Amino acid sequence: MPKISRYFIKSGMVYLLFGILVYAVSEFPGARWEIHLMPVYWHMIALGWITQIIMGVSLWMYPKGKNPSPKNGSNLAWAAYFCLNLGLCFRIFSEPFIYGNKELVVLPFLSSICLQFLGILCFVFEIWPRLEPQGKR
């Protein structure tokens, strides 16, 4: 398994663990939170866990084609990993406060959106050449 796949899968597991923890904290009986934690939970589960597991497994399992990528992963795959995770971190720390202190967190929040989009775009560019019809190999 390539190093990049291991990083995606392990990061996905960490997001699953912390996502469930955030959900448990947000639903704790009697707790009244002034910040909104449910959007953070959904981003940790959807983009952090599910998407990263899918990306890691697809980088591992899809055939490399004519241009095999390095054993540890291509630069584009690593860019996808870092952009997606940095964007998720910005999102996790800015989104709960976007409804209250908008002027303080609007820049990290918008940066998170751009970084997540860039990470997904890098992944698409990395995986696209691997999607060939069966007869072409």
Helices and strands as residue ranges (DSSP letters): H 3-26, H 38-43, I 44-51, H 52-61, H 75-94, G 95-97, H 102-127, G 128-130, G 134-136
